[in-house]
Amino acid sequence: MTTGAVVWAVIGAAWLVLALAGATVPGVPSFVGVARAFLGSWAGRGIALAAWASAGWHLFCQRP
């Protein structure tokens, strides 16, 4: 495995552990709760918009 594949595997495993913990352990927020709290502020919305624009730029506006 390459280093990038290992990093993505670790990110996926952490995502799965947090999703399971949020669904089963009381007191641990779920992803929906975290997203609502983050997008409930103007700063969170601005960061989300900037991330969306950056991802779009890198995917669609680069030379082939």
MDAnalysis code that builds the backbone (N, CA, C; Angstrom):
import MDAnalysis as mda
import numpy as np

u = mda.Universe.empty(192, n_residues=64, atom_resindex=np.repeat(np.arange(64), 3), trajectory=True)
u.add_TopologyAttr("name", ["N", "CA", "C"] * 64)
u.add_TopologyAttr("resid", np.arange(1, 65))
u.add_TopologyAttr("resname", ["MET", "THR", "THR", "GLY", "ALA", "VAL", "VAL", "TRP", "ALA", "VAL", "ILE", "GLY", "ALA", "ALA", "TRP", "LEU", "VAL", "LEU", "ALA", "LEU", "ALA", "GLY", "ALA", "THR", "VAL", "PRO", "GLY", "VAL", "PRO", "SER", "PHE", "VAL", "GLY", "VAL", "ALA", "ARG", "ALA", "PHE", "LEU", "GLY", "SER", "TRP", "ALA", "GLY", "ARG", "GLY", "ILE", "ALA", "LEU", "ALA", "ALA", "TRP", "ALA", "SER", "ALA", "GLY", "TRP", "HIS", "LEU", "PHE", "CYS", "GLN", "ARG", "PRO"])
u.atoms.positions = np.array([
    [0.828, -1.186, 0.000],
    [0.000, 0.000, 0.000],
    [0.874, 1.251, 0.000],
    [0.404, 2.244, -0.708],
    [1.123, 3.510, -0.705],
    [0.759, 4.309, 0.550],
    [1.493, 5.353, 0.782],
    [1.241, 6.191, 1.952],
    [-0.135, 6.839, 1.868],
    [-0.505, 7.280, 0.691],
    [-1.819, 7.893, 0.510],
    [-2.953, 6.925, 0.813],
    [-2.815, 5.677, 0.393],
    [-3.843, 4.678, 0.666],
    [-3.961, 4.398, 2.163],
    [-2.833, 4.375, 2.856],
    [-2.857, 4.157, 4.304],
    [-3.555, 5.326, 4.996],
    [-3.246, 6.543, 4.566],
    [-3.885, 7.725, 5.169],
    [-5.392, 7.683, 4.953],
    [-5.842, 7.352, 3.746],
    [-7.278, 7.282, 3.476],
    [-7.936, 6.157, 4.272],
    [-7.238, 5.049, 4.465],
    [-7.781, 3.953, 5.270],
    [-7.939, 4.380, 6.729],
    [-6.974, 5.108, 7.256],
    [-7.059, 5.600, 8.632],
    [-8.187, 6.611, 8.766],
    [-8.331, 7.514, 7.801],
    [-9.429, 8.488, 7.832],
    [-10.773, 7.771, 7.783],
    [-10.904, 6.770, 6.930],
    [-12.151, 6.013, 6.841],
    [-12.463, 5.262, 8.121],
    [-11.450, 4.664, 8.732],
    [-11.663, 3.937, 9.985],
    [-12.074, 4.896, 11.100],
    [-11.436, 6.062, 11.171],
    [-11.809, 7.057, 12.190],
    [-13.231, 7.549, 11.976],
    [-13.610, 7.768, 10.715],
    [-14.975, 8.195, 10.391],
    [-15.977, 7.139, 10.855],
    [-15.686, 5.882, 10.606],
    [-16.576, 4.794, 11.002],
    [-16.693, 4.698, 12.522],
    [-15.575, 4.812, 13.225],
    [-15.598, 4.753, 14.691],
    [-16.410, 5.902, 15.258],
    [-16.233, 7.110, 14.731],
    [-17.001, 8.250, 15.219],
    [-18.491, 8.111, 14.909],
    [-18.828, 7.559, 13.751],
    [-20.230, 7.353, 13.404],
    [-20.875, 6.337, 14.344],
    [-20.174, 5.264, 14.625],
    [-20.711, 4.257, 15.542],
    [-20.810, 4.800, 16.967],
    [-19.819, 5.563, 17.393],
    [-19.856, 6.144, 18.735],
    [-20.992, 7.155, 18.855],
    [-21.204, 7.941, 17.822],
    [-22.292, 8.917, 17.851],
    [-23.660, 8.268, 17.877],
    [-23.772, 7.076, 17.304],
    [-25.060, 6.391, 17.273],
    [-25.328, 5.591, 18.543],
    [-24.282, 5.194, 19.256],
    [-24.490, 4.291, 20.389],
    [-24.138, 4.881, 21.750],
    [-23.147, 5.750, 21.824],
    [-22.682, 6.273, 23.119],
    [-23.394, 7.588, 23.416],
    [-24.090, 7.671, 24.548],
    [-24.729, 8.944, 24.877],
    [-23.674, 10.011, 25.197],
    [-23.928, 11.215, 24.756],
    [-22.995, 12.306, 24.996],
    [-22.038, 12.572, 23.854],
    [-21.889, 11.623, 22.934],
    [-21.039, 11.825, 21.763],
    [-21.930, 12.339, 20.637],
    [-21.637, 13.517, 20.087],
    [-22.514, 14.065, 19.048],
    [-22.417, 13.269, 17.750],
    [-23.526, 13.198, 17.033],
    [-23.528, 12.530, 15.738],
    [-23.019, 13.497, 14.676],
    [-22.813, 12.997, 13.470],
    [-22.347, 13.854, 12.389],
    [-23.383, 14.919, 12.051],
    [-24.644, 14.571, 12.141],
    [-25.703, 15.531, 11.853],
    [-25.678, 16.663, 12.882],
    [-25.489, 16.328, 14.134],
    [-25.409, 17.345, 15.176],
    [-24.216, 18.269, 14.997],
    [-23.086, 17.699, 14.631],
    [-21.885, 18.508, 14.396],
    [-22.092, 19.409, 13.184],
    [-22.679, 18.877, 12.119],
    [-22.917, 19.674, 10.912],
    [-23.899, 20.805, 11.203],
    [-24.950, 20.539, 11.970],
    [-25.911, 21.593, 12.309],
    [-25.259, 22.685, 13.138],
    [-24.421, 22.310, 14.078],
    [-23.735, 23.305, 14.903],
    [-22.753, 24.123, 14.062],
    [-22.038, 23.454, 13.166],
    [-21.043, 24.139, 12.325],
    [-21.717, 25.087, 11.340],
    [-22.775, 24.615, 10.673],
    [-23.437, 25.431, 9.665],
    [-24.443, 26.407, 10.255],
    [-24.603, 26.386, 11.571],
    [-25.510, 27.321, 12.223],
    [-24.911, 28.699, 12.395],
    [-23.621, 28.854, 12.143],
    [-22.981, 30.158, 12.281],
    [-22.558, 30.674, 10.905],
    [-22.404, 31.987, 10.825],
    [-21.969, 32.589, 9.560],
    [-20.548, 32.169, 9.215],
    [-19.707, 32.019, 10.229],
    [-18.329, 31.602, 9.969],
    [-18.293, 30.188, 9.390],
    [-19.092, 29.284, 9.939],
    [-19.151, 27.922, 9.424],
    [-19.645, 27.873, 7.998],
    [-20.648, 28.686, 7.704],
    [-21.159, 28.736, 6.321],
    [-20.109, 29.288, 5.363],
    [-19.357, 30.294, 5.817],
    [-18.297, 30.855, 4.973],
    [-17.189, 29.849, 4.709],
    [-16.809, 29.104, 5.737],
    [-15.779, 28.081, 5.567],
    [-16.265, 26.981, 4.634],
    [-17.534, 26.574, 4.782],
    [-18.086, 25.544, 3.901],
    [-18.139, 26.027, 2.452],
    [-18.516, 27.284, 2.248],
    [-18.549, 27.839, 0.897],
    [-17.148, 27.911, 0.295],
    [-16.175, 28.317, 1.094],
    [-14.797, 28.388, 0.595],
    [-14.264, 26.997, 0.250],
    [-14.576, 26.004, 1.072],
    [-14.136, 24.638, 0.787],
    [-14.800, 24.111, -0.479],
    [-16.089, 24.408, -0.659],
    [-16.816, 23.972, -1.854],
    [-16.222, 24.625, -3.104],
    [-15.936, 25.920, -3.022],
    [-15.365, 26.630, -4.168],
    [-13.965, 26.111, -4.490],
    [-13.175, 25.845, -3.475],
    [-11.826, 25.319, -3.695],
    [-11.868, 23.937, -4.336],
    [-12.756, 23.078, -3.846],
    [-12.884, 21.742, -4.437],
    [-13.338, 21.841, -5.892],
    [-14.297, 22.706, -6.167],
    [-14.763, 22.890, -7.540],
    [-13.672, 23.419, -8.448],
    [-12.902, 24.362, -7.937],
    [-11.803, 24.912, -8.733],
    [-10.792, 23.830, -9.076],
    [-10.414, 23.031, -8.099],
    [-9.404, 22.010, -8.333],
    [-9.921, 20.881, -9.216],
    [-11.212, 20.632, -9.193],
    [-11.754, 19.547, -10.014],
    [-12.041, 19.988, -11.452],
    [-12.546, 21.212, -11.639],
    [-13.075, 21.588, -12.944],
    [-12.298, 22.666, -13.666],
    [-11.434, 23.395, -13.005],
    [-10.776, 24.532, -13.638],
    [-9.296, 24.334, -13.853],
    [-8.835, 23.139, -13.868],
    [-7.417, 22.876, -14.108],
    [-7.208, 22.436, -15.548],
    [-6.003, 22.640, -16.026],
    [-5.677, 22.189, -17.388],
    [-5.637, 20.662, -17.418],
    [-6.051, 20.082, -18.519],
    [-6.010, 18.612, -18.625],
    [-4.601, 18.064, -18.708],
])
